[in-house]
Amino acid sequence: MTTTAARATVPWTDLAAVLRGRIVLPADPDYDTVRAVYNGMIDKQPAAIAQCRDVADVIAGVDFARENGLTLAVRGGGHHAAGLGVTDDALVLDLSSMRGTRVDPEQRIVVADGGCTWGDVDHATAAFGLATPSGIVGTTGVAGLTLGGGTGYLTRRYGMTVDNLLAADVVLADGSFVTASEDGHRDLFWALRGGGGNFGVVTSFTFRCHPVGDAGTIIGGPVFYALDDLGEVMRWYRELLPSLPVELSGWIGIMAVPPAPPFPEELWGRTVCGIVWCYTGPGDRADEVLEPIRTFGSPLLVGLQPMPYAALQSVFDPLFRPGCSGTGRATSSGRSATSRSRCTGASPRCCPAVSRRCTSTRSTAPRRRSPRTRRRSPTATEGGPGSSSGSTPIPRTRTRSPAGPATTRRRCTRTPRVARTSTS
Ligand SMILES: Cc1cc2nc3c(=O)[nH]c(=O)nc-3n(C[C@H](O)[C@H](O)[C@H](O)COP(=O)(O)OP(=O)(O)OC[C@H]3O[C@@H](n4cnc5c(N)ncnc54)[C@H](O)[C@@H]3O)c2cc1C
């Protein structure tokens, strides 16, 4: 590991001279913004961050780290819960400026640069009524999710994200550039599909795409139930899921209803059991397939409706804003995976819709800060291109038991708390 004293002797100007992108050093005013990742609990202090613009920048960064004995970290979307995209005293290659996409609708493939978010890819493929399996939040990075496997709404029908990876361009530790696929560098291709981020820096991914819905229009949205119904709902969901056609998928969780349109105001902030559904089959079969969902139990809200697939993919982006604190646990079976997301309310980066409603709580809450934590200003990526204004209309149907105005409560009840118990 490079020490702080040794860092001072690193010839950063040599690297800056060969990069198209910028080098950000600890003395720079935006250092704290640039080093921040999604999880607000992560407080890593890299020696420098190279904001790569192209493959040549990545090669230069890898060579520079190797020649100067620096630890190298690679950052895609910055969503990793443990913050593995940034490391103390390392040179971070930040690929978040490399976000080009190219779709070949005839071959049904999409090529995405290494710094893309899924919002970038969904936007590009939606124009052709296509999609590739990914996660359920548009701001998650393509790189980290793919290299770790990747599950989402399309997984039941088309497999995991890695099952749809056709090729990856990779800069290896010696600075060489290869394309890994079934046709070449097959060992590397095997390792990339689930092995995480340790096999090189992926500068672009090629995915197989699939048609979804009727020309990209699917039927999706949340169905909310009262928390008292949780056990009954979960048992029903567990039994029902295997019998459903693969065109229908959903994830279930305990969540606070976002305090903003399009959700009905009487439900804002209420903690509910929710299932978010996505049906990607032909529209003329939708009524039949969705019948058991529409008729089960006593839902507070049935928000199922036609919408572009890309709209469902980004509808929760405002809930999962950078700066929230998060811990997670998952199992390979996916049957008992859990994750927790906690709003500290201490940062303007954290859940703005929540903070706006909880000002009094924030102003009195003690603020925990590690001794070396530097002040962070709102990140430039906040509400970035992958995010959405949450403008997907959700009809106010079948609501019951309106909650009282939660703004009077002492505690922040607007916390987007999701205990994800299963993703199908
Ligand atoms: C709000 C939220 C929702 C999520 N939803 C889902 C979901 O629905 N389905 C799912 O499967 N997962 C989901 N995840 C988990 C997510 O897939 C992982 O956290 C993933 O690592 C994020 O990738 P990233 O590029 O954003 O992260 P980063 O933190 O940038 O990177 C993660 C890892 O990949 C490495 N890496 C990044 N870019 C590259 C590159 N170009 N080349 C080589 N290595 C690289 C990093 O070094 C690091 O080790 C979610 C996470 C969050 C925070």
The ligand as a Gaussian input file, in Angstrom:
#p B3LYP/6-31G(d) Opt

LIG

0 1
 C      -29.876000       0.797000      -5.161000
 C      -29.276000      -0.500000      -5.619000
 C      -30.047000      -1.389000      -6.354000
 C      -29.497000      -2.589000      -6.799000
 N      -30.296000      -3.445000      -7.508000
 C      -29.760000      -4.590000      -8.005000
 C      -30.556000      -5.470000      -8.807000
 O      -31.730000      -5.235000      -9.041000
 N      -29.972000      -6.584000      -9.300000
 C      -28.648000      -6.889000      -9.055000
 O      -28.174000      -7.926000      -9.550000
 N      -27.876000      -6.085000      -8.282000
 C      -28.396000      -4.948000      -7.755000
 N      -27.635000      -4.118000      -6.975000
 C      -26.257000      -4.521000      -6.634000
 C      -25.276000      -4.053000      -7.721000
 O      -25.360000      -4.914000      -8.809000
 C      -23.840000      -4.076000      -7.188000
 O      -23.716000      -3.198000      -6.109000
 C      -22.840000      -3.703000      -8.284000
 O      -21.547000      -3.966000      -7.813000
 C      -22.953000      -2.239000      -8.667000
 O      -22.144000      -1.970000      -9.770000
 P      -21.512000      -0.502000      -9.985000
 O      -20.762000      -0.492000     -11.260000
 O      -22.582000       0.506000      -9.781000
 O      -20.582000      -0.438000      -8.700000
 P      -19.081000       0.016000      -8.412000
 O      -19.080000       0.274000      -6.967000
 O      -18.617000       1.102000      -9.319000
 O      -18.261000      -1.295000      -8.771000
 C      -18.532000      -2.534000      -8.177000
 C      -17.364000      -3.488000      -8.382000
 O      -17.126000      -3.679000      -9.780000
 C      -15.816000      -3.226000     -10.114000
 N      -15.873000      -2.505000     -11.389000
 C      -16.648000      -1.413000     -11.646000
 N      -16.481000      -1.036000     -12.900000
 C      -15.591000      -1.902000     -13.463000
 C      -15.030000      -2.039000     -14.759000
 N      -15.356000      -1.197000     -15.754000
 N      -14.152000      -3.041000     -14.977000
 C      -13.820000      -3.891000     -13.992000
 N      -14.323000      -3.809000     -12.746000
 C      -15.207000      -2.824000     -12.485000
 C      -15.385000      -2.326000      -8.973000
 O      -13.987000      -2.270000      -8.848000
 C      -16.049000      -2.981000      -7.793000
 O      -15.296000      -4.071000      -7.357000
 C      -28.137000      -2.915000      -6.502000
 C      -27.368000      -2.020000      -5.756000
 C      -27.921000      -0.826000      -5.319000
 C      -27.090000       0.111000      -4.500000

